[in-house]
Amino acid sequence: MRRSKLTAWLLIIFGALLFLNHFDLFSFSRITLFEGLSLLLALIFLNRTVRHPNRKGLLGTVFFSLFLLLLIGMQIGLIPINDALGSGLVLLSLALANLICFLAGRKKMSNLIWSFLFIAGGVPFIIDYFNLMPLWIVEEFYSTYWPAILIIIGVIVLADNFFKQRKSKAENAPDSFHG
């Protein structure tokens, strides 16, 4: 497969902008730097996703695109700049990226597991930010029911193994019509 030159050009352009910023010939804020880096990584992963038959790079494309939207939303004032809210939204972005990767046809159970874990990690931050319930109730819920996460992961892994075995048997079964 022929390598794409897009990644190289994006790196050259971003590096040149960083050099110009370093020598005070071009100035941008830290948030703009993170937005530019997120855009660069989203484009690199998108290029890989489009060029690879198994959609490798889809997870990175979705996550860095969502992260870029989150940063832009904070910069223009649509999303408040807050550590709890930002942390929760980043974890939920990772959850959504893994869920999209799972639904896009790769069907890797690890993506589904990571989705659940990132949701479980991000929701308390969102609950805390919006004061939807006292934090001690959230902590008590997680301390009581955290084994349920292990059970869910175990069920998903068993289902994944079951479907892989079924698929393997179907692929290796002799063709009864030509047999």
N, C-alpha and C positions, 0 to 999 in steps of 0.2 A: 504494500500500500504506500503510495506517495505521501511524504510528509507535507503538512501544511506550513506555509510561510507566515500565516496570520499570527501565530503565537510569537514568532521571532519579531515581527514588526511591532506588535503590541508591547513587547518587552523593551524594545529600542525606544519607542515613543515615551513610555512611562519613565524609563531610566533617564532620558533626555530632560523631561519635565522636572524630575527630581534633582538633576544636576543644576538646572536653571534656578530652581528654588533654593538650592544649597548656596549658590553664589548671589542670591538676592536679585536675580535678573527676572524672575517670575515668582510671584508670591501666591500661596494658597494656604488655607487654614488646615488644621489637623483633620477636621471633619471632611474637608474636600479631599484630603489625601486618602482617607479611608474609603470615601465614595469612589475615588478613582481606582484604588486597589481592588475594591469589590467589583467594579465594572470590568476591570482587566481580567480578574479571575473568572467572572461569569462568562465573558466572551471566550476565554481560553477553553473553559469546560464546555461551552456550547459548541465550539468548533470541534472538540473531541467527540461530543455526543452525536453530532451530525455525521461525522466521518466514520464512526465506529459502528459496525453492524449490531452489536449488543447494547448500544446506547451507553457505553461507558462514558462517564462524565456528566450524566443527567443529574445525579445527586448534587454535585458541585454547582452545576448551572442553576438549579432551582434555589439552593441555599444562598448562593452569593447574589442572585437576583433579588430574593426576598430581603436579604440583609441590606442591599443597596436601597431598596424601597423604604426600609425601616429608617436608615440614616437620612434619606431625603425627607421623609415625614417628620423626623425630629428637627432637621435643619429649617424647614419652612413652618414649623409650629403646629403641624397636625397631630403629632405625637409628643407628649410631654417628655422632656429629658429627665429621666429618673432611673437610678440603678436597678431598682426592683422591676419596674416595667420593662426596661431595656433587656435585662437578663431573661425575664419571662418570655418576651417576644422573640429573642434569639433562640431560646430552647424550643419554642413553638414553631419557629421557622425551620429548625432542624427536623422537628417531628413531621411537618408538612412535606419537606423535601424527601424524607424517607418514605412517607406514605405515597407520594407521587411516583417515586422510583419503584415502589412495590406494584402500584397499579398500572404502570406503564408497560408492563409485560415481562419484566425481569423476574418477578415472582420469587424474589429471595426473601425468605422468612426473616432473615436478619434485619432487613429494612423495616418489616412490620414490628419486630421486637424493639428496635431503636425508636421507632415512632412512639410506641407506648411509653418507653422510658423517658423520652424527651417531653412528652405530654405530662407525665407524672412529675417531672422535674420543673416544668415551666408553669403549670397551673398554680402552685402555691405563691409564686412571685406575683402573678396577676391578681390572685385573691388578696394578697397582702397590699398591693398598690391601691386597689379599688375599695379596700376595707369591706369586702363582702361578708366576711365573718372574722371573728377574732383569730389571730394567728395560733393561739394555743389549741383551738379546735382542729385546725389543719394539721398541726404537729401531732395531736392525739390520734387523728384519723390515720396518718401515715405510720405512726409507731405501732398502731394496732393492726393495720391491714397490709403492711408491706410484704408479708409472705404471699399475699394474693398475686403480687407482681411476679414472684418466682413461679407460682402455679400457672399463670397465664403464659409466661415464657416457655415453661415445660410443655404445655399443651401445643403451643405453636411449633416448637421443635419437633414434637412427635408427629404432628400433622405434616410438617415439611418432609420428614423421613418417609412417612406413609406415601405421600404423593410422588416422591422421587422413586421409591421402590415400584409403585404402580407404573410410572412412566418408563422405568427401566425394563420391567417385564413386558410391557406393550411393545417397546422397541425391539426387544430380543426374541419375541414370540415368532415362530415360523408362520409364514403367510399360508393360510389354509386354502386359498384359491389356487396357488401355484405349487403346492406342496407335494 
